[in-house]
């Protein structure tokens, strides 16, 4: 894995392989909105031709957003693996304030209407305007990337003034998978350990009560 990411056989630790640069370019070019935005057909069009044309445009946009979602999901999965082994990749992400904040926004990711398999859930989301389920694999891998970068870089400082603590606590409360909850809880711990600002925010949101079940992993496993 270390050789796959170009680590650390070269003399300069800042030398990133073309493959790694590609992953970072994908991350820099994608956003949460482009992955999860839904474009329903505008019901105000009465004319059949206009409605069909509008529907084709909306379908094209949705297909593009769906492909972008798959692209960023695969990219972040690779980054979660790579940052665990490559110091230079951790520096490339954690030292970049814009990149860190972009990653943190993906913690809020939710499944789009095209990735929800159950027709009943789709109908519920459309009719009642309820939020779709969390995209737990994506959010969990984002937490892993940020975890790996937190110790070696000023990542915690870059996330000061954002909603990251609130987003992580919400992820813990809404997620169904234990590994997603655990990844979010560990990231909260690393951020709180690194920054008084994050500790204050955790206290303000009564986050310690949310984290209490994770004092014992065995107890958490038994409850799930």
N, C-alpha and C positions, 0 to 999 in steps of 0.2 A: 504493500500500500504506500509506503513512504517513497519508493521509487516511482510509483504511478503518479504521484503528485510532485515529483521532482525534489524530494526531500531526503537527506540534506547532502547529497553527493557533490553539489557545486560549492565553490568557495564562498560565494555570496548567498546569504540566506534570503535575500530579497529577490532572487531570481525565481520567477514563477514560470511553470511550463505553459505552453500554449493551451493545453487542456484546462488548466486551472484558470487561466485568463478568460477562457470561454465561459466557464461557470460564473465568474465574477461579472462578465459582460451581460449574461442573461439576468443575473440578479439586479444589475444596475438599470436594465431596460424594462423590467416588469414592475408592476405595482399591484397593490391589493385590489384597487378598483378595476383594473383590466382583467383580473382573474375572476372576480365574483360578480361583476356588474351584469344585471339582467336587462334585456331590452324588449319589453312586451310590445305587441302590436298596438298601435295607437287606435283606440276605438272610435275616435272622432271622425274618421274617414268613412263616408257613406258609400261613395262610388266604389264599385267592385274592382275596377282596374287599379284605382289608387290604393285600395286596401291590400290588393295582392302585391303591388309594388312595394308598399311599406312593409308587408310581411316578409318579402324576400330580403329586403335590406336588414330587417331585424334579425332574420335567421342567419344571414351572413355575419353580422356582428356577434351574435351569440356563438356561432361556430368558431370565430376567431378568438373570442374570450375563452372558450372551452379549451382550445389548443394551447393558449397562453397559460391556462391553469395547469394543464398537464406538464408543460415545459418547466414552469417554476417549481412544481412539485418534485419533479425529477432532479432539478438543479439543486434544490435545498437538501434533498436526500443525500446527494453526493457530497455537498458541503458539510453535512453533519458527520459523514464518515471521514472526509478529508481533514477537517479541523481537529479531529481527535488524534491525528498522526503528524500533521504538517504545521510546524511553528510559523513558517513564512505565510501560510494561508491564514492562520489566526491573526497575525499582524496585519495582513492585507485587509481583513474584515474589521477587526476590533479597533484599529487605529483610525479608521475612516468614519467620522461622525455621521455623515449622510448615509453611508451604507448600513451602519448599525441601526439607525432609526428606521430605515426602509425595511430591514429585516424584522424589527420589533413590531411593525404594523401588521405583518403576516400572522401574528398571534391571534388577531381578531378574525382570521379567515373562516368563512362558513361555506358549506357545500352549496354549489349552484344547483339550479333546478335540473340540470342535465346530468348531474352525478348522483342524484337521489334515486334510488332504485324503486322504492315503494310508491305506487300511484296514489295511495291514500295520503302519504306524506306530502306529495306534490300538490294534491288537491287542497289539503289543509293550508299549505303555505300560500296558495293563490287566493283562496276564499277568505281566510281570516287575517292575512298579512302578518302572520307570525314569522319570526326569524327562523331560517332553516338551521339544521344542526351544525355544530362546529365541524370544521375540517380538521379532525384530530391528528391524522398522520402528518399533515403539513405543519400545524401548530406545534406538535411534539418535536418534530425535527428542527424547527426554528429555535425552540428552547434548547435543544442539544447544541446547535451552532453557537448560540449566545453563551451557553455554559462553558464551552471549550475555550471561548475567547476571553471570558471574564477575568481570569487570573493573570493573563500575560499582557493585557492591554487596558487602556483607559475606557473600556466599554461602559462601565457603570456611570462614569462621569458624563459620557455622551448621552446617556438615557435620562439624565436628570431633567426635570421639567416636562417629561412625557407622561402618558397614561399607562406606562408599562406595568406597574405594580397592580393597578386596577384591572388591566387586561388579563394578567396572569391569575389573579384571584378569581375573576369571572370564568376563566378557562377551567380552573380546578373545580369550581362549583357546577359547571355545566357539562363537563366531559363525562363520558361513560367508561373510558378505558383507564385502567390504573397507571399504565406507563405514561400516558399524557399528563395525568395529575402529578405523578412523581417528577417528571421533567420540569413542569412548571414550578413545583414546590422547590426543587433544587435551585432553579434559576433565581427565584425570589430570595433564597438564602444567600446566594453568592452576591446578588446586588445589595442586599441589606448589610452583608459583611463588609462590602467595599465602600459603602457610602452612607453617611449619616442622613442625607436627604432621603434616600430610599427607606431607611429605618423609620424616619418620621412619617413618611407616607404610608408605610405599612401599619404603623400605630394609628394613624388618623382613620384608616379604612377598617380598623379592627381586624386586620389580616391574620393576626396570631391565632384567633379563634378558628379561622379557616385552615390554618396549618397544623393545628393541634392533632388531628388524626394521623398525621405523618410522623409523629414522634415515635411511633412503633410501626415498622413496615409489616410485621406479622399481623397486627391487628387490622391494618388497612387491607391486607390480602384476604383476611377472613370475612371482612364486611362486603367485599366485592364479588 
